[in-house]
Amino acid sequence: MRNLKDVAVGETVVIKKINVTGDVKRRIMDMGLTKGAPVTVRKVAPLGDPIELNVRNYEVSLRKADAENILVE
């Protein structure tokens, strides 16, 4: 498994685990990033932060630090 920040633009992966707890995990899950959800990386900002994702037919921007804690396959 690898983390979401290492996924290439245009690649689709499935979330396997979220490695944070508390308010951060709740915020990530409220955005639709839950276990088993397919995620496509749409864009990466010029300086690498944030990452734009397509999840559940809508776009979400996620900080690189948060994407590092999401394991995908």
N, CA and C atoms as an extended XYZ file, in Angstrom:
219
Properties=species:S:1:pos:R:3:atomname:S:1:resname:S:1:resid:I:1 pbc="F F F"
N         0.845       -1.188        0.000 N   MET     1
C         0.000        0.000        0.000 CA  MET     1
C         0.886        1.245        0.000 C   MET     1
N         0.341        2.321       -0.524 N   ARG     2
C         1.033        3.607       -0.557 CA  ARG     2
C         0.089        4.693       -0.092 C   ARG     2
N         0.619        5.874        0.138 N   ASN     3
C        -0.278        6.926        0.600 CA  ASN     3
C        -0.774        7.776       -0.566 C   ASN     3
N        -1.843        8.502       -0.339 N   LEU     4
C        -2.537        9.249       -1.390 CA  LEU     4
C        -1.668       10.326       -2.008 C   LEU     4
N        -0.723       10.880       -1.274 N   LYS     5
C         0.105       11.949       -1.830 CA  LYS     5
C         1.048       11.441       -2.918 C   LYS     5
N         1.286       10.135       -2.987 N   ASP     6
C         2.195        9.553       -3.975 CA  ASP     6
C         1.496        9.090       -5.249 C   ASP     6
N         0.192        9.260       -5.337 N   VAL     7
C        -0.570        8.816       -6.504 CA  VAL     7
C        -0.384        9.824       -7.642 C   VAL     7
N        -0.173        9.318       -8.850 N   ALA     8
C         0.048       10.177      -10.016 CA  ALA     8
C        -1.254       10.806      -10.499 C   ALA     8
N        -1.136       11.943      -11.173 N   VAL     9
C        -2.300       12.625      -11.729 CA  VAL     9
C        -2.960       11.724      -12.769 C   VAL     9
N        -4.284       11.604      -12.689 N   GLY    10
C        -5.044       10.767      -13.610 CA  GLY    10
C        -5.248        9.343      -13.128 C   GLY    10
N        -4.572        8.939      -12.098 N   GLU    11
C        -4.672        7.577      -11.574 CA  GLU    11
C        -5.850        7.459      -10.606 C   GLU    11
N        -6.529        6.326      -10.648 N   THR    12
C        -7.637        6.055       -9.733 CA  THR    12
C        -7.226        4.961       -8.764 C   THR    12
N        -7.478        5.206       -7.489 N   VAL    13
C        -7.124        4.256       -6.423 CA  VAL    13
C        -8.307        4.096       -5.488 C   VAL    13
N        -8.215        3.112       -4.589 N   VAL    14
C        -9.265        2.862       -3.604 CA  VAL    14
C        -8.671        3.072       -2.210 C   VAL    14
N        -9.401        3.797       -1.363 N   ILE    15
C        -8.938        4.057       -0.001 CA  ILE    15
C        -9.035        2.780        0.828 C   ILE    15
N        -7.941        2.445        1.507 N   LYS    16
C        -7.902        1.253        2.353 CA  LYS    16
C        -7.916        1.597        3.835 C   LYS    16
N        -7.260        2.714        4.230 N   LYS    17
C        -7.185        3.051        5.647 CA  LYS    17
C        -6.850        4.530        5.813 C   LYS    17
N        -7.411        5.134        6.855 N   ILE    18
C        -7.088        6.511        7.214 CA  ILE    18
C        -6.330        6.455        8.544 C   ILE    18
N        -5.062        6.881        8.526 N   ASN    19
C        -4.171        6.726        9.677 CA  ASN    19
C        -4.132        7.930       10.608 C   ASN    19
N        -5.248        8.576       10.849 N   VAL    20
C        -5.319        9.665       11.823 CA  VAL    20
C        -6.532        9.432       12.710 C   VAL    20
N        -6.614       10.194       13.780 N   THR    21
C        -7.753       10.054       14.685 CA  THR    21
C        -8.319       11.422       15.007 C   THR    21
N        -9.423       11.413       15.686 N   GLY    22
C       -10.021       12.647       16.187 CA  GLY    22
C       -10.647       13.531       15.125 C   GLY    22
N       -10.497       14.834       15.311 N   ASP    23
C       -11.139       15.819       14.437 CA  ASP    23
C       -10.650       15.755       12.998 C   ASP    23
N        -9.379       15.454       12.816 N   VAL    24
C        -8.834       15.388       11.453 CA  VAL    24
C        -9.474       14.243       10.682 C   VAL    24
N        -9.591       13.082       11.315 N   LYS    25
C       -10.220       11.935       10.655 CA  LYS    25
C       -11.677       12.243       10.328 C   LYS    25
N       -12.355       12.883       11.254 N   ARG    26
C       -13.767       13.231       11.041 CA  ARG    26
C       -13.916       14.182        9.850 C   ARG    26
N       -13.035       15.184        9.744 N   ARG    27
C       -13.084       16.137        8.642 CA  ARG    27
C       -12.841       15.443        7.302 C   ARG    27
N       -11.855       14.538        7.273 N   ILE    28
C       -11.547       13.796        6.047 CA  ILE    28
C       -12.740       12.930        5.640 C   ILE    28
N       -13.345       12.255        6.602 N   MET    29
C       -14.488       11.390        6.298 CA  MET    29
C       -15.710       12.210        5.884 C   MET    29
N       -15.894       13.396        6.449 N   ASP    30
C       -17.005       14.266        6.057 CA  ASP    30
C       -16.890       14.718        4.607 C   ASP    30
N       -15.676       14.747        4.071 N   MET    31
C       -15.464       15.126        2.671 CA  MET    31
C       -15.768       13.970        1.718 C   MET    31
N       -16.087       12.796        2.261 N   GLY    32
C       -16.410       11.648        1.421 CA  GLY    32
C       -15.265       10.681        1.243 C   GLY    32
N       -14.142       10.971        1.858 N   LEU    33
C       -12.982       10.093        1.758 CA  LEU    33
C       -13.082        9.023        2.838 C   LEU    33
N       -13.757        7.931        2.511 N   THR    34
C       -13.971        6.841        3.453 CA  THR    34
C       -13.382        5.549        2.893 C   THR    34
N       -13.218        4.575        3.747 N   LYS    35
C       -12.666        3.283        3.341 CA  LYS    35
C       -13.499        2.679        2.214 C   LYS    35
N       -12.822        2.237        1.159 N   GLY    36
C       -13.487        1.614        0.023 CA  GLY    36
C       -13.906        2.579       -1.074 C   GLY    36
N       -13.766        3.878       -0.849 N   ALA    37
C       -14.175        4.867       -1.849 CA  ALA    37
C       -13.111        5.000       -2.939 C   ALA    37
N       -13.506        4.931       -4.217 N   PRO    38
C       -12.542        5.165       -5.295 CA  PRO    38
C       -12.247        6.659       -5.415 C   PRO    38
N       -10.976        6.985       -5.633 N   VAL    39
C       -10.524        8.371       -5.703 CA  VAL    39
C        -9.640        8.535       -6.929 C   VAL    39
N        -9.879        9.593       -7.700 N   THR    40
C        -9.037        9.923       -8.845 CA  THR    40
C        -8.323       11.235       -8.567 C   THR    40
N        -7.024       11.259       -8.781 N   VAL    41
C        -6.257       12.497       -8.618 CA  VAL    41
C        -6.408       13.298       -9.901 C   VAL    41
N        -7.004       14.488       -9.797 N   ARG    42
C        -7.254       15.327      -10.968 CA  ARG    42
C        -6.105       16.280      -11.258 C   ARG    42
N        -5.622       16.972      -10.226 N   LYS    43
C        -4.560       17.963      -10.405 CA  LYS    43
C        -3.727       18.047       -9.138 C   LYS    43
N        -2.527       18.570       -9.324 N   VAL    44
C        -1.673       18.910       -8.185 CA  VAL    44
C        -1.247       20.353       -8.403 C   VAL    44
N        -1.340       21.171       -7.379 N   ALA    45
C        -0.965       22.577       -7.479 CA  ALA    45
C         0.506       22.694       -7.887 C   ALA    45
N         0.887       23.813       -8.498 N   PRO    46
C         2.270       23.978       -8.969 CA  PRO    46
C         3.346       23.718       -7.910 C   PRO    46
N         3.091       24.080       -6.681 N   LEU    47
C         4.069       23.819       -5.628 CA  LEU    47
C         3.799       22.509       -4.893 C   LEU    47
N         2.846       21.722       -5.391 N   GLY    48
C         2.577       20.403       -4.836 CA  GLY    48
C         1.519       20.351       -3.752 C   GLY    48
N         1.006       21.495       -3.356 N   ASP    49
C         0.033       21.512       -2.265 CA  ASP    49
C        -1.012       22.573       -2.548 C   ASP    49
N        -2.288       22.296       -2.624 N   PRO    50
C        -2.998       21.058       -2.327 CA  PRO    50
C        -3.128       20.141       -3.546 C   PRO    50
N        -3.785       19.029       -3.320 N   ILE    51
C        -4.074       18.037       -4.352 CA  ILE    51
C        -5.575       18.081       -4.614 C   ILE    51
N        -5.971       18.113       -5.886 N   GLU    52
C        -7.401       18.095       -6.215 CA  GLU    52
C        -7.806       16.673       -6.567 C   GLU    52
N        -8.847       16.192       -5.897 N   LEU    53
C        -9.314       14.820       -6.063 CA  LEU    53
C       -10.745       14.794       -6.574 C   LEU    53
N       -11.099       13.723       -7.254 N   ASN    54
C       -12.477       13.476       -7.642 CA  ASN    54
C       -12.924       12.256       -6.838 C   ASN    54
N       -13.900       12.473       -5.955 N   VAL    55
C       -14.410       11.391       -5.127 CA  VAL    55
C       -15.926       11.510       -5.074 C   VAL    55
N       -16.605       10.425       -5.325 N   ARG    56
C       -18.073       10.380       -5.307 CA  ARG    56
C       -18.697       11.454       -6.213 C   ARG    56
N       -18.116       11.624       -7.389 N   ASN    57
C       -18.603       12.549       -8.430 CA  ASN    57
C       -18.541       14.023       -8.045 C   ASN    57
N       -17.624       14.405       -7.171 N   TYR    58
C       -17.385       15.823       -6.925 CA  TYR    58
C       -15.898       16.023       -6.633 C   TYR    58
N       -15.448       17.283       -6.720 N   GLU    59
C       -14.048       17.605       -6.543 CA  GLU    59
C       -13.774       18.074       -5.118 C   GLU    59
N       -12.642       17.638       -4.595 N   VAL    60
C       -12.215       17.981       -3.243 CA  VAL    60
C       -10.738       18.352       -3.315 C   VAL    60
N       -10.345       19.385       -2.584 N   SER    61
C        -8.928       19.719       -2.450 CA  SER    61
C        -8.459       19.270       -1.072 C   SER    61
N        -7.307       18.644       -1.049 N   LEU    62
C        -6.790       18.072        0.187 CA  LEU    62
C        -5.326       18.465        0.344 C   LEU    62
N        -4.952       18.860        1.555 N   ARG    63
C        -3.556       19.201        1.818 CA  ARG    63
C        -2.678       17.959        1.718 C   ARG    63
N        -1.452       18.168        1.305 N   LYS    64
C        -0.499       17.075        1.164 CA  LYS    64
C        -0.273       16.360        2.501 C   LYS    64
N        -0.244       17.109        3.586 N   ALA    65
C        -0.039       16.522        4.915 CA  ALA    65
C        -1.174       15.568        5.280 C   ALA    65
N        -2.406       15.912        4.886 N   ASP    66
C        -3.541       15.020        5.145 CA  ASP    66
C        -3.521       13.820        4.206 C   ASP    66
N        -3.135       14.039        2.946 N   ALA    67
C        -3.083       12.954        1.966 CA  ALA    67
C        -2.038       11.908        2.342 C   ALA    67
N        -1.022       12.325        3.078 N   GLU    68
C         0.026       11.404        3.495 CA  GLU    68
C        -0.493       10.357        4.488 C   GLU    68
N        -1.580       10.677        5.191 N   ASN    69
C        -2.141        9.766        6.191 CA  ASN    69
C        -3.241        8.865        5.649 C   ASN    69
N        -3.486        8.905        4.354 N   ILE    70
C        -4.527        8.072        3.744 CA  ILE    70
C        -3.849        6.994        2.906 C   ILE    70
N        -4.023        5.746        3.306 N   LEU    71
C        -3.421        4.627        2.578 CA  LEU    71
C        -4.368        4.152        1.491 C   LEU    71
N        -3.808        3.927        0.289 N   VAL    72
C        -4.616        3.527       -0.865 CA  VAL    72
C        -3.985        2.315       -1.538 C   VAL    72
N        -4.774        1.719       -2.414 N   GLU    73
C        -4.304        0.556       -3.157 CA  GLU    73
C        -4.779        0.642       -4.572 C   GLU    73
